[in-house]
Every structure is written in structure tokens, then in C-alpha cells.
Amino acid sequence: MTDYLDGALSASDRAKFDQHMQGCDGCRAYLAQLRIARRLMGRIASEPVPDPLKVELINAFRTWKAG
Ligand SMILES: [Zn+2]
């Protein structure tokens, strides 16, 4: 999944992955969440984040992992 986002899969693996995604709602939802999470993490890395927001993000991550 992360290799896919990084563009690190080989062409054949990527084709298999795309094929699976077309038929799998669970993986599509997971990939969408992963994309959002990465965008948020990128922002955290590049900008100072006020503490309350940090806590909120950590809680959101816990909830997401648990669910
Ligand atoms: Zn799947």
C-alpha cells in the first residue's frame, strides 16, 4: 500500500494492485485514508503545529487505527 503511494511498485505489481482496488471497497477506503494521513503528516513535518491540533490529530489516528 505505501509502496503504491510511493510509486515503488513494479509495473506488474502495480497492475495487480489496481485490479484489486477496482473490486475492493475496503482497500480503496484504506488507501484514501492513507493519502489523507500522509498529507497531514507532511504538513506536521513542515509547519509548527499548535499543541491542541497535535492532540486532535493523534486522537484521530488512534480512532482510525482502532476502527
Ligand atoms: Zn482489498
N, CA, C, O and the ligand as a Tripos MOL2 file, in Angstrom:
@<TRIPOS>MOLECULE
protein
  269   267    68     0     0
PROTEIN
NO_CHARGES

@<TRIPOS>ATOM
      1 N           0.8260   -1.2160    0.0000 N.3       1 MET1
      2 CA          0.0000    0.0000    0.0000 C.3       1 MET1
      3 C           0.8610    1.2680    0.0000 C.2       1 MET1
      4 O           0.6520    2.1710   -0.8100 O.2       1 MET1
      5 N           1.8270    1.3220    0.9140 N.am      2 THR2
      6 CA          2.6960    2.5070    0.9550 C.3       2 THR2
      7 C           3.6330    2.5280   -0.2570 C.2       2 THR2
      8 O           3.9540    3.5940   -0.7830 O.2       2 THR2
      9 N           4.0700    1.3350   -0.6950 N.am      3 ASP3
     10 CA          4.8950    1.2660   -1.9040 C.3       3 ASP3
     11 C           4.1320    1.8210   -3.1010 C.2       3 ASP3
     12 O           4.6910    2.4990   -3.9630 O.2       3 ASP3
     13 N           2.8350    1.5120   -3.1250 N.am      4 TYR4
     14 CA          1.9930    2.0210   -4.2110 C.3       4 TYR4
     15 C           1.9780    3.5500   -4.1900 C.2       4 TYR4
     16 O           2.1610    4.1960   -5.2210 O.2       4 TYR4
     17 N           1.7590    4.1160   -3.0100 N.am      5 LEU5
     18 CA          1.7190    5.5800   -2.8790 C.3       5 LEU5
     19 C           3.0710    6.1980   -3.2270 C.2       5 LEU5
     20 O           3.1360    7.2960   -3.7790 O.2       5 LEU5
     21 N           4.1400    5.4900   -2.9010 N.am      6 ASP6
     22 CA          5.4830    5.9940   -3.1870 C.3       6 ASP6
     23 C           5.8870    5.7790   -4.6450 C.2       6 ASP6
     24 O           6.9230    6.2680   -5.0960 O.2       6 ASP6
     25 N           5.0520    5.0410   -5.3670 N.am      7 GLY7
     26 CA          5.3920    4.7210   -6.7460 C.3       7 GLY7
     27 C           6.5250    3.7220   -6.8260 C.2       7 GLY7
     28 O           7.2780    3.6980   -7.8000 O.2       7 GLY7
     29 N           6.6470    2.8740   -5.7690 N.am      8 ALA8
     30 CA          7.7740    1.9470   -5.6890 C.3       8 ALA8
     31 C           7.4400    0.5430   -6.2120 C.2       8 ALA8
     32 O           8.2950   -0.3420   -6.2130 O.2       8 ALA8
     33 N           6.2020    0.3480   -6.6530 N.am      9 LEU9
     34 CA          5.8380   -0.9780   -7.1580 C.3       9 LEU9
     35 C           6.3130   -1.1480   -8.6070 C.2       9 LEU9
     36 O           6.4010   -0.1870   -9.3720 O.2       9 LEU9
     37 N           6.6100   -2.3920   -8.9510 N.am     10 SER10
     38 CA          6.9210   -2.6830  -10.3520 C.3      10 SER10
     39 C           5.6360   -2.5590  -11.1740 C.2      10 SER10
     40 O           4.5360   -2.5630  -10.6220 O.2      10 SER10
     41 N           5.7830   -2.4530  -12.4760 N.am     11 ALA11
     42 CA          4.6170   -2.2710  -13.3500 C.3      11 ALA11
     43 C           3.6100   -3.4010  -13.1720 C.2      11 ALA11
     44 O           2.4030   -3.1600  -13.1580 O.2      11 ALA11
     45 N           4.0990   -4.6330  -13.0370 N.am     12 SER12
     46 CA          3.1710   -5.7590  -12.9400 C.3      12 SER12
     47 C           2.4820   -5.7780  -11.5760 C.2      12 SER12
     48 O           1.2920   -6.0770  -11.4840 O.2      12 SER12
     49 N           3.2340   -5.4580  -10.5120 N.am     13 ASP13
     50 CA          2.6120   -5.3850   -9.1870 C.3      13 ASP13
     51 C           1.5770   -4.2660   -9.1390 C.2      13 ASP13
     52 O           0.5080   -4.4030   -8.5440 O.2      13 ASP13
     53 N           1.9220   -3.1750   -9.7730 N.am     14 ARG14
     54 CA          1.0180   -2.0300   -9.7760 C.3      14 ARG14
     55 C          -0.2840   -2.3750  -10.5200 C.2      14 ARG14
     56 O          -1.3730   -1.9910  -10.0930 O.2      14 ARG14
     57 N          -0.1550   -3.0870  -11.6100 N.am     15 ALA15
     58 CA         -1.3350   -3.5000  -12.3810 C.3      15 ALA15
     59 C          -2.2160   -4.4190  -11.5370 C.2      15 ALA15
     60 O          -3.4400   -4.2850  -11.5350 O.2      15 ALA15
     61 N          -1.5860   -5.3570  -10.8160 N.am     16 LYS16
     62 CA         -2.3390   -6.2670   -9.9480 C.3      16 LYS16
     63 C          -3.0490   -5.4860   -8.8400 C.2      16 LYS16
     64 O          -4.2050   -5.7420   -8.5030 O.2      16 LYS16
     65 N          -2.3160   -4.5350   -8.2980 N.am     17 PHE17
     66 CA         -2.8600   -3.7120   -7.2230 C.3      17 PHE17
     67 C          -4.0800   -2.9300   -7.7130 C.2      17 PHE17
     68 O          -5.1220   -2.9100   -7.0590 O.2      17 PHE17
     69 N          -3.9330   -2.2850   -8.8810 N.am     18 ASP18
     70 CA         -5.0410   -1.5090   -9.4480 C.3      18 ASP18
     71 C          -6.2560   -2.3990   -9.6860 C.2      18 ASP18
     72 O          -7.3930   -2.0010   -9.4350 O.2      18 ASP18
     73 N          -6.0000   -3.5950  -10.1700 N.am     19 GLN19
     74 CA         -7.0830   -4.5310  -10.4590 C.3      19 GLN19
     75 C          -7.8200   -4.8910   -9.1610 C.2      19 GLN19
     76 O          -9.0500   -4.9310   -9.1270 O.2      19 GLN19
     77 N          -7.0630   -5.1480   -8.1100 N.am     20 HIS20
     78 CA         -7.6620   -5.4780   -6.8280 C.3      20 HIS20
     79 C          -8.4830   -4.3000   -6.2960 C.2      20 HIS20
     80 O          -9.5910   -4.4790   -5.7900 O.2      20 HIS20
     81 N          -7.9230   -3.0990   -6.4190 N.am     21 MET21
     82 CA         -8.5950   -1.9090   -5.9030 C.3      21 MET21
     83 C          -9.9580   -1.7040   -6.5380 C.2      21 MET21
     84 O         -10.8870   -1.2260   -5.8890 O.2      21 MET21
     85 N         -10.0750   -2.0680   -7.8070 N.am     22 GLN22
     86 CA        -11.3420   -1.8650   -8.5050 C.3      22 GLN22
     87 C         -12.4510   -2.7000   -7.8960 C.2      22 GLN22
     88 O         -13.6240   -2.3370   -7.9810 O.2      22 GLN22
     89 N         -12.0920   -3.8060   -7.2890 N.am     23 GLY23
     90 CA        -13.1160   -4.6770   -6.7440 C.3      23 GLY23
     91 C         -13.1660   -4.6980   -5.2260 C.2      23 GLY23
     92 O         -13.9200   -5.4790   -4.6460 O.2      23 GLY23
     93 N         -12.3720   -3.8510   -4.5690 N.am     24 CYS24
     94 CA        -12.2790   -3.9610   -3.1160 C.3      24 CYS24
     95 C         -12.5190   -2.6120   -2.4350 C.2      24 CYS24
     96 O         -11.6310   -1.7610   -2.3970 O.2      24 CYS24
     97 N         -13.7200   -2.4290   -1.9020 N.am     25 ASP25
     98 CA        -14.0590   -1.1720   -1.2300 C.3      25 ASP25
     99 C         -13.1720   -0.9320   -0.0220 C.2      25 ASP25
    100 O         -12.7910    0.2050    0.2570 O.2      25 ASP25
    101 N         -12.8410   -2.0010    0.6970 N.am     26 GLY26
    102 CA        -12.0430   -1.8680    1.9140 C.3      26 GLY26
    103 C         -10.6830   -1.2470    1.6200 C.2      26 GLY26
    104 O         -10.2510   -0.3270    2.3150 O.2      26 GLY26
    105 N         -10.0170   -1.7470    0.5970 N.am     27 CYS27
    106 CA         -8.6950   -1.2340    0.2540 C.3      27 CYS27
    107 C          -8.7800    0.1800   -0.3060 C.2      27 CYS27
    108 O          -7.9020    1.0060   -0.0590 O.2      27 CYS27
    109 N          -9.8390    0.4540   -1.0580 N.am     28 ARG28
    110 CA         -9.9930    1.8220   -1.5770 C.3      28 ARG28
    111 C         -10.1420    2.8100   -0.4380 C.2      28 ARG28
    112 O          -9.5290    3.8780   -0.4450 O.2      28 ARG28
    113 N         -10.9570    2.4510    0.5400 N.am     29 ALA29
    114 CA        -11.1720    3.3340    1.6920 C.3      29 ALA29
    115 C          -9.8600    3.4980    2.4580 C.2      29 ALA29
    116 O          -9.5200    4.5970    2.8960 O.2      29 ALA29
    117 N          -9.1310    2.3990    2.6130 N.am     30 TYR30
    118 CA         -7.8680    2.4370    3.3430 C.3      30 TYR30
    119 C          -6.8520    3.3310    2.6270 C.2      30 TYR30
    120 O          -6.1530    4.1230    3.2600 O.2      30 TYR30
    121 N          -6.7830    3.1960    1.3320 N.am     31 LEU31
    122 CA         -5.8380    3.9950    0.5550 C.3      31 LEU31
    123 C          -6.1860    5.4800    0.6490 C.2      31 LEU31
    124 O          -5.2990    6.3280    0.7440 O.2      31 LEU31
    125 N          -7.4810    5.7860    0.6210 N.am     32 ALA32
    126 CA         -7.9070    7.1860    0.7360 C.3      32 ALA32
    127 C          -7.4750    7.7490    2.0870 C.2      32 ALA32
    128 O          -6.9940    8.8800    2.1690 O.2      32 ALA32
    129 N          -7.6480    6.9580    3.1430 N.am     33 GLN33
    130 CA         -7.2450    7.4050    4.4820 C.3      33 GLN33
    131 C          -5.7450    7.5950    4.5640 C.2      33 GLN33
    132 O          -5.2500    8.5400    5.1780 O.2      33 GLN33
    133 N          -5.0310    6.6740    3.9290 N.am     34 LEU34
    134 CA         -3.5690    6.7350    3.9490 C.3      34 LEU34
    135 C          -3.0850    8.0030    3.2500 C.2      34 LEU34
    136 O          -2.1410    8.6490    3.7060 O.2      34 LEU34
    137 N          -3.7300    8.3520    2.1520 N.am     35 ARG35
    138 CA         -3.3590    9.5700    1.4180 C.3      35 ARG35
    139 C          -3.5680   10.7960    2.2940 C.2      35 ARG35
    140 O          -2.7050   11.6710    2.3690 O.2      35 ARG35
    141 N          -4.7250   10.8540    2.9580 N.am     36 ILE36
    142 CA         -5.0370   11.9950    3.8220 C.3      36 ILE36
    143 C          -4.0360   12.0550    4.9690 C.2      36 ILE36
    144 O          -3.5300   13.1250    5.3080 O.2      36 ILE36
    145 N          -3.7560   10.9010    5.5620 N.am     37 ALA37
    146 CA         -2.8240   10.8470    6.6920 C.3      37 ALA37
    147 C          -1.4500   11.3460    6.2780 C.2      37 ALA37
    148 O          -0.7940   12.0780    7.0200 O.2      37 ALA37
    149 N          -1.0230   10.9490    5.1010 N.am     38 ARG38
    150 CA          0.3010   11.3670    4.6240 C.3      38 ARG38
    151 C           0.3460   12.8690    4.3810 C.2      38 ARG38
    152 O           1.3500   13.5210    4.6680 O.2      38 ARG38
    153 N          -0.7370   13.4110    3.8560 N.am     39 ARG39
    154 CA         -0.7800   14.8450    3.6240 C.3      39 ARG39
    155 C          -0.6660   15.5700    4.9680 C.2      39 ARG39
    156 O           0.0660   16.5510    5.0970 O.2      39 ARG39
    157 N          -1.3990   15.0730    5.9610 N.am     40 LEU40
    158 CA         -1.3510   15.6910    7.2840 C.3      40 LEU40
    159 C           0.0440   15.5800    7.8730 C.2      40 LEU40
    160 O           0.5590   16.5450    8.4380 O.2      40 LEU40
    161 N           0.6570   14.4160    7.7480 N.am     41 MET41
    162 CA          1.9900   14.2110    8.3060 C.3      41 MET41
    163 C           2.9950   15.1340    7.6250 C.2      41 MET41
    164 O           3.8950   15.6610    8.2780 O.2      41 MET41
    165 N           2.8450   15.3310    6.3250 N.am     42 GLY42
    166 CA          3.7220   16.2270    5.5900 C.3      42 GLY42
    167 C           3.6230   17.6360    6.1170 C.2      42 GLY42
    168 O           4.6210   18.3480    6.2220 O.2      42 GLY42
    169 N           2.3870   18.0400    6.4530 N.am     43 ARG43
    170 CA          2.1800   19.3800    6.9900 C.3      43 ARG43
    171 C           2.7900   19.5120    8.3740 C.2      43 ARG43
    172 O           3.3790   20.5390    8.7130 O.2      43 ARG43
    173 N           2.6430   18.4680    9.1630 N.am     44 ILE44
    174 CA          3.2160   18.4940   10.5120 C.3      44 ILE44
    175 C           4.7370   18.6250   10.4360 C.2      44 ILE44
    176 O           5.3530   19.3350   11.2310 O.2      44 ILE44
    177 N           5.3260   17.9330    9.4710 N.am     45 ALA45
    178 CA          6.7780   17.9490    9.3440 C.3      45 ALA45
    179 C           7.2840   19.3210    8.9060 C.2      45 ALA45
    180 O           8.3850   19.7220    9.2820 O.2      45 ALA45
    181 N           6.4900   20.0410    8.1150 N.am     46 SER46
    182 CA          6.9940   21.2810    7.5370 C.3      46 SER46
    183 C           6.5210   22.5400    8.2610 C.2      46 SER46
    184 O           7.0640   23.6220    8.0390 O.2      46 SER46
    185 N           5.5100   22.4080    9.1290 N.am     47 GLU47
    186 CA          4.9880   23.5870    9.8230 C.3      47 GLU47
    187 C           4.9290   23.3270   11.3160 C.2      47 GLU47
    188 O           4.6790   22.2050   11.7560 O.2      47 GLU47
    189 N           5.1620   24.3750   12.0880 N.am     48 PRO48
    190 CA          4.9190   24.2150   13.5220 C.3      48 PRO48
    191 C           3.4070   24.0790   13.7580 C.2      48 PRO48
    192 O           2.6190   24.8730   13.2450 O.2      48 PRO48
    193 N           3.0190   23.0760   14.5290 N.am     49 VAL49
    194 CA          1.5990   22.8310   14.7780 C.3      49 VAL49
    195 C           1.2920   23.1670   16.2260 C.2      49 VAL49
    196 O           2.0010   22.7210   17.1280 O.2      49 VAL49
    197 N           0.2340   23.9560   16.4640 N.am     50 PRO50
    198 CA         -0.1490   24.2300   17.8460 C.3      50 PRO50
    199 C          -0.5500   22.9400   18.5490 C.2      50 PRO50
    200 O          -1.1610   22.0590   17.9440 O.2      50 PRO50
    201 N          -0.2050   22.8340   19.8190 N.am     51 ASP51
    202 CA         -0.4000   21.5910   20.5590 C.3      51 ASP51
    203 C          -1.8220   21.0200   20.5220 C.2      51 ASP51
    204 O          -1.9790   19.8150   20.3250 O.2      51 ASP51
    205 N          -2.8620   21.8410   20.7040 N.am     52 PRO52
    206 CA         -4.2150   21.2570   20.6860 C.3      52 PRO52
    207 C          -4.5020   20.5250   19.3760 C.2      52 PRO52
    208 O          -5.1570   19.4820   19.3750 O.2      52 PRO52
    209 N          -4.0200   21.0610   18.2830 N.am     53 LEU53
    210 CA         -4.2410   20.4120   16.9950 C.3      53 LEU53
    211 C          -3.4740   19.0910   16.9280 C.2      53 LEU53
    212 O          -3.9720   18.1000   16.3940 O.2      53 LEU53
    213 N          -2.2820   19.0900   17.4650 N.am     54 LYS54
    214 CA         -1.4870   17.8670   17.5020 C.3      54 LYS54
    215 C          -2.2330   16.7610   18.2410 C.2      54 LYS54
    216 O          -2.3250   15.6260   17.7740 O.2      54 LYS54
    217 N          -2.7600   17.1230   19.4010 N.am     55 VAL55
    218 CA         -3.5020   16.1490   20.2050 C.3      55 VAL55
    219 C          -4.7100   15.6310   19.4290 C.2      55 VAL55
    220 O          -5.0180   14.4400   19.4500 O.2      55 VAL55
    221 N          -5.3760   16.5400   18.7530 N.am     56 GLU56
    222 CA         -6.5480   16.1440   17.9800 C.3      56 GLU56
    223 C          -6.1580   15.1510   16.8850 C.2      56 GLU56
    224 O          -6.8670   14.1740   16.6450 O.2      56 GLU56
    225 N          -5.0460   15.4030   16.2330 N.am     57 LEU57
    226 CA         -4.5820   14.5200   15.1640 C.3      57 LEU57
    227 C          -4.2140   13.1480   15.7130 C.2      57 LEU57
    228 O          -4.5470   12.1190   15.1240 O.2      57 LEU57
    229 N          -3.5290   13.1460   16.8390 N.am     58 ILE58
    230 CA         -3.1340   11.8720   17.4430 C.3      58 ILE58
    231 C          -4.3800   11.0600   17.8080 C.2      58 ILE58
    232 O          -4.4280    9.8500   17.5860 O.2      58 ILE58
    233 N          -5.3790   11.7350   18.3660 N.am     59 ASN59
    234 CA         -6.6300   11.0570   18.7040 C.3      59 ASN59
    235 C          -7.3140   10.5320   17.4480 C.2      59 ASN59
    236 O          -7.8430    9.4210   17.4410 O.2      59 ASN59
    237 N          -7.3030   11.3240   16.4000 N.am     60 ALA60
    238 CA         -7.9190   10.8920   15.1440 C.3      60 ALA60
    239 C          -7.2260    9.6400   14.6210 C.2      60 ALA60
    240 O          -7.8750    8.7340   14.0980 O.2      60 ALA60
    241 N          -5.9140    9.5950   14.7630 N.am     61 PHE61
    242 CA         -5.1440    8.4360   14.3230 C.3      61 PHE61
    243 C          -5.4860    7.2070   15.1500 C.2      61 PHE61
    244 O          -5.6560    6.1140   14.6090 O.2      61 PHE61
    245 N          -5.5880    7.3890   16.4690 N.am     62 ARG62
    246 CA         -5.9260    6.2590   17.3490 C.3      62 ARG62
    247 C          -7.2800    5.6870   16.9520 C.2      62 ARG62
    248 O          -7.4430    4.4730   16.8290 O.2      62 ARG62
    249 N          -8.2550    6.5820   16.7510 N.am     63 THR63
    250 CA         -9.5970    6.1510   16.3860 C.3      63 THR63
    251 C          -9.5640    5.3940   15.0720 C.2      63 THR63
    252 O         -10.2100    4.3590   14.9100 O.2      63 THR63
    253 N          -8.7940    5.9350   14.1370 N.am     64 TRP64
    254 CA         -8.7220    5.3360   12.8100 C.3      64 TRP64
    255 C          -8.0950    3.9440   12.8970 C.2      64 TRP64
    256 O          -8.5720    3.0000   12.2670 O.2      64 TRP64
    257 N          -7.0260    3.8270   13.6800 N.am     65 LYS65
    258 CA         -6.3590    2.5290   13.8340 C.3      65 LYS65
    259 C          -7.2710    1.5140   14.4980 C.2      65 LYS65
    260 O          -7.3240    0.3520   14.0980 O.2      65 LYS65
    261 N          -8.0070    1.9770   15.5430 N.am     66 ALA66
    262 CA         -8.8830    1.0800   16.2750 C.3      66 ALA66
    263 C         -10.0360    0.6240   15.3770 C.2      66 ALA66
    264 O         -10.4780   -0.5230   15.4470 O.2      66 ALA66
    265 N         -10.5120    1.5440   14.5330 N.am     67 GLY67
    266 CA        -11.6530    1.2190   13.6820 C.3      67 GLY67
    267 C         -11.1890    0.4320   12.4960 C.2      67 GLY67
    268 O         -11.9990    0.0550   11.6490 O.2      67 GLY67
    269 ZN         -8.5740   -5.3990   -0.7010 Zn       68 ZN68
@<TRIPOS>BOND
     1     1     2 1
     2     2     3 1
     3     3     4 2
     4     3     5 am
     5     5     6 1
     6     6     7 1
     7     7     8 2
     8     7     9 am
     9     9    10 1
    10    10    11 1
    11    11    12 2
    12    11    13 am
    13    13    14 1
    14    14    15 1
    15    15    16 2
    16    15    17 am
    17    17    18 1
    18    18    19 1
    19    19    20 2
    20    19    21 am
    21    21    22 1
    22    22    23 1
    23    23    24 2
    24    23    25 am
    25    25    26 1
    26    26    27 1
    27    27    28 2
    28    27    29 am
    29    29    30 1
    30    30    31 1
    31    31    32 2
    32    31    33 am
    33    33    34 1
    34    34    35 1
    35    35    36 2
    36    35    37 am
    37    37    38 1
    38    38    39 1
    39    39    40 2
    40    39    41 am
    41    41    42 1
    42    42    43 1
    43    43    44 2
    44    43    45 am
    45    45    46 1
    46    46    47 1
    47    47    48 2
    48    47    49 am
    49    49    50 1
    50    50    51 1
    51    51    52 2
    52    51    53 am
    53    53    54 1
    54    54    55 1
    55    55    56 2
    56    55    57 am
    57    57    58 1
    58    58    59 1
    59    59    60 2
    60    59    61 am
    61    61    62 1
    62    62    63 1
    63    63    64 2
    64    63    65 am
    65    65    66 1
    66    66    67 1
    67    67    68 2
    68    67    69 am
    69    69    70 1
    70    70    71 1
    71    71    72 2
    72    71    73 am
    73    73    74 1
    74    74    75 1
    75    75    76 2
    76    75    77 am
    77    77    78 1
    78    78    79 1
    79    79    80 2
    80    79    81 am
    81    81    82 1
    82    82    83 1
    83    83    84 2
    84    83    85 am
    85    85    86 1
    86    86    87 1
    87    87    88 2
    88    87    89 am
    89    89    90 1
    90    90    91 1
    91    91    92 2
    92    91    93 am
    93    93    94 1
    94    94    95 1
    95    95    96 2
    96    95    97 am
    97    97    98 1
    98    98    99 1
    99    99   100 2
   100    99   101 am
   101   101   102 1
   102   102   103 1
   103   103   104 2
   104   103   105 am
   105   105   106 1
   106   106   107 1
   107   107   108 2
   108   107   109 am
   109   109   110 1
   110   110   111 1
   111   111   112 2
   112   111   113 am
   113   113   114 1
   114   114   115 1
   115   115   116 2
   116   115   117 am
   117   117   118 1
   118   118   119 1
   119   119   120 2
   120   119   121 am
   121   121   122 1
   122   122   123 1
   123   123   124 2
   124   123   125 am
   125   125   126 1
   126   126   127 1
   127   127   128 2
   128   127   129 am
   129   129   130 1
   130   130   131 1
   131   131   132 2
   132   131   133 am
   133   133   134 1
   134   134   135 1
   135   135   136 2
   136   135   137 am
   137   137   138 1
   138   138   139 1
   139   139   140 2
   140   139   141 am
   141   141   142 1
   142   142   143 1
   143   143   144 2
   144   143   145 am
   145   145   146 1
   146   146   147 1
   147   147   148 2
   148   147   149 am
   149   149   150 1
   150   150   151 1
   151   151   152 2
   152   151   153 am
   153   153   154 1
   154   154   155 1
   155   155   156 2
   156   155   157 am
   157   157   158 1
   158   158   159 1
   159   159   160 2
   160   159   161 am
   161   161   162 1
   162   162   163 1
   163   163   164 2
   164   163   165 am
   165   165   166 1
   166   166   167 1
   167   167   168 2
   168   167   169 am
   169   169   170 1
   170   170   171 1
   171   171   172 2
   172   171   173 am
   173   173   174 1
   174   174   175 1
   175   175   176 2
   176   175   177 am
   177   177   178 1
   178   178   179 1
   179   179   180 2
   180   179   181 am
   181   181   182 1
   182   182   183 1
   183   183   184 2
   184   183   185 am
   185   185   186 1
   186   186   187 1
   187   187   188 2
   188   187   189 am
   189   189   190 1
   190   190   191 1
   191   191   192 2
   192   191   193 am
   193   193   194 1
   194   194   195 1
   195   195   196 2
   196   195   197 am
   197   197   198 1
   198   198   199 1
   199   199   200 2
   200   199   201 am
   201   201   202 1
   202   202   203 1
   203   203   204 2
   204   203   205 am
   205   205   206 1
   206   206   207 1
   207   207   208 2
   208   207   209 am
   209   209   210 1
   210   210   211 1
   211   211   212 2
   212   211   213 am
   213   213   214 1
   214   214   215 1
   215   215   216 2
   216   215   217 am
   217   217   218 1
   218   218   219 1
   219   219   220 2
   220   219   221 am
   221   221   222 1
   222   222   223 1
   223   223   224 2
   224   223   225 am
   225   225   226 1
   226   226   227 1
   227   227   228 2
   228   227   229 am
   229   229   230 1
   230   230   231 1
   231   231   232 2
   232   231   233 am
   233   233   234 1
   234   234   235 1
   235   235   236 2
   236   235   237 am
   237   237   238 1
   238   238   239 1
   239   239   240 2
   240   239   241 am
   241   241   242 1
   242   242   243 1
   243   243   244 2
   244   243   245 am
   245   245   246 1
   246   246   247 1
   247   247   248 2
   248   247   249 am
   249   249   250 1
   250   250   251 1
   251   251   252 2
   252   251   253 am
   253   253   254 1
   254   254   255 1
   255   255   256 2
   256   255   257 am
   257   257   258 1
   258   258   259 1
   259   259   260 2
   260   259   261 am
   261   261   262 1
   262   262   263 1
   263   263   264 2
   264   263   265 am
   265   265   266 1
   266   266   267 1
   267   267   268 2
@<TRIPOS>SUBSTRUCTURE
     1 MET1         2 RESIDUE 1 A MET
     2 THR2         6 RESIDUE 1 A THR
     3 ASP3        10 RESIDUE 1 A ASP
     4 TYR4        14 RESIDUE 1 A TYR
     5 LEU5        18 RESIDUE 1 A LEU
     6 ASP6        22 RESIDUE 1 A ASP
     7 GLY7        26 RESIDUE 1 A GLY
     8 ALA8        30 RESIDUE 1 A ALA
     9 LEU9        34 RESIDUE 1 A LEU
    10 SER10       38 RESIDUE 1 A SER
    11 ALA11       42 RESIDUE 1 A ALA
    12 SER12       46 RESIDUE 1 A SER
    13 ASP13       50 RESIDUE 1 A ASP
    14 ARG14       54 RESIDUE 1 A ARG
    15 ALA15       58 RESIDUE 1 A ALA
    16 LYS16       62 RESIDUE 1 A LYS
    17 PHE17       66 RESIDUE 1 A PHE
    18 ASP18       70 RESIDUE 1 A ASP
    19 GLN19       74 RESIDUE 1 A GLN
    20 HIS20       78 RESIDUE 1 A HIS
    21 MET21       82 RESIDUE 1 A MET
    22 GLN22       86 RESIDUE 1 A GLN
    23 GLY23       90 RESIDUE 1 A GLY
    24 CYS24       94 RESIDUE 1 A CYS
    25 ASP25       98 RESIDUE 1 A ASP
    26 GLY26      102 RESIDUE 1 A GLY
    27 CYS27      106 RESIDUE 1 A CYS
    28 ARG28      110 RESIDUE 1 A ARG
    29 ALA29      114 RESIDUE 1 A ALA
    30 TYR30      118 RESIDUE 1 A TYR
    31 LEU31      122 RESIDUE 1 A LEU
    32 ALA32      126 RESIDUE 1 A ALA
    33 GLN33      130 RESIDUE 1 A GLN
    34 LEU34      134 RESIDUE 1 A LEU
    35 ARG35      138 RESIDUE 1 A ARG
    36 ILE36      142 RESIDUE 1 A ILE
    37 ALA37      146 RESIDUE 1 A ALA
    38 ARG38      150 RESIDUE 1 A ARG
    39 ARG39      154 RESIDUE 1 A ARG
    40 LEU40      158 RESIDUE 1 A LEU
    41 MET41      162 RESIDUE 1 A MET
    42 GLY42      166 RESIDUE 1 A GLY
    43 ARG43      170 RESIDUE 1 A ARG
    44 ILE44      174 RESIDUE 1 A ILE
    45 ALA45      178 RESIDUE 1 A ALA
    46 SER46      182 RESIDUE 1 A SER
    47 GLU47      186 RESIDUE 1 A GLU
    48 PRO48      190 RESIDUE 1 A PRO
    49 VAL49      194 RESIDUE 1 A VAL
    50 PRO50      198 RESIDUE 1 A PRO
    51 ASP51      202 RESIDUE 1 A ASP
    52 PRO52      206 RESIDUE 1 A PRO
    53 LEU53      210 RESIDUE 1 A LEU
    54 LYS54      214 RESIDUE 1 A LYS
    55 VAL55      218 RESIDUE 1 A VAL
    56 GLU56      222 RESIDUE 1 A GLU
    57 LEU57      226 RESIDUE 1 A LEU
    58 ILE58      230 RESIDUE 1 A ILE
    59 ASN59      234 RESIDUE 1 A ASN
    60 ALA60      238 RESIDUE 1 A ALA
    61 PHE61      242 RESIDUE 1 A PHE
    62 ARG62      246 RESIDUE 1 A ARG
    63 THR63      250 RESIDUE 1 A THR
    64 TRP64      254 RESIDUE 1 A TRP
    65 LYS65      258 RESIDUE 1 A LYS
    66 ALA66      262 RESIDUE 1 A ALA
    67 GLY67      266 RESIDUE 1 A GLY
    68 ZN68       269 GROUP 0 **** ****
